[in-house]
Amino acid sequence: MNKAKDRIRIFNSFEEAKETEIQDIIKQSPIDRLRHTVELILRVHQVSREDLKNRTATGKIRIITAG
C-alpha cells in the first residue's frame, strides 16, 4: 500500500489540490487507471468479479431502459 495516500494533506487552495490530483493521475500507469475504472464500474453496478466469472454467455443483447 502506498503510504503517501494514507496521509491527510492540507492544501492552500482548491487549485493546488486539483493540480496535485492531476499529477497523481499522470504518475499512474495506464493499466492501473483502467483497473481503478473497472473497479469503480463494478461497485456502481454492484457486481463482483466472482459474479462476472459465473455468468454464462447467452449470445443475446439485453437492453435495459430506465423505469
C-alpha positions as CSV (number, residue, x, y, z in Angstrom):
1,M,0.0,0.0,0.0
2,N,1.2,3.5,-0.8
3,K,1.9,5.3,2.5
4,A,1.7,8.7,0.8
5,K,-2.0,8.0,0.1
6,D,-2.6,7.1,3.7
7,R,-1.8,10.6,4.9
8,I,-4.2,13.6,5.1
9,R,-2.9,16.5,3.1
10,I,-4.0,20.1,3.6
11,F,-3.8,22.4,0.6
12,N,-3.8,26.2,0.5
13,S,-6.3,26.3,-2.4
14,F,-8.6,24.2,-4.5
15,E,-6.4,24.8,-7.4
16,E,-3.4,23.4,-5.6
17,A,-5.4,20.3,-4.6
18,K,-6.6,19.8,-8.2
19,E,-3.1,20.2,-9.6
20,T,-1.8,17.5,-7.1
21,E,-4.7,15.2,-8.1
22,I,-3.8,15.6,-11.8
23,Q,-0.1,14.9,-11.1
24,D,-1.0,11.8,-9.1
25,I,-3.2,10.6,-12.0
26,I,-0.4,11.3,-14.5
27,K,2.0,9.2,-12.4
28,Q,-0.2,6.2,-12.6
29,S,0.3,3.6,-15.3
30,P,-2.5,3.3,-17.9
31,I,-3.1,-0.3,-16.6
32,D,-3.6,1.0,-13.1
33,R,-6.0,3.7,-14.3
34,L,-8.0,1.1,-16.2
35,R,-8.0,-1.3,-13.2
36,H,-9.4,1.5,-11.0
37,T,-12.0,2.4,-13.6
38,V,-13.2,-1.2,-13.9
39,E,-13.4,-1.5,-10.1
40,L,-15.5,1.7,-9.9
41,I,-17.9,0.4,-12.6
42,L,-18.3,-2.9,-10.7
43,R,-19.0,-1.0,-7.5
44,V,-21.5,1.3,-9.1
45,H,-23.4,-1.6,-10.7
46,Q,-23.0,-3.7,-7.5
47,V,-21.3,-6.6,-9.4
48,S,-18.4,-8.5,-8.1
49,R,-15.6,-10.1,-10.1
50,E,-17.0,-13.5,-8.9
51,D,-20.4,-12.6,-10.4
52,L,-18.8,-11.9,-13.7
53,K,-16.9,-15.2,-13.7
54,N,-20.1,-17.1,-13.0
55,R,-22.1,-15.5,-15.9
56,T,-22.7,-17.6,-19.0
57,A,-22.7,-16.1,-22.5
58,T,-26.2,-16.2,-23.9
59,G,-25.5,-14.7,-27.3
60,K,-28.2,-12.1,-26.7
61,I,-28.1,-8.4,-26.1
62,R,-30.3,-7.2,-23.4
63,I,-31.4,-3.5,-23.5
64,I,-32.3,-2.0,-20.1
65,T,-34.4,1.1,-20.1
66,A,-34.9,3.5,-17.2
67,G,-38.2,2.8,-15.3
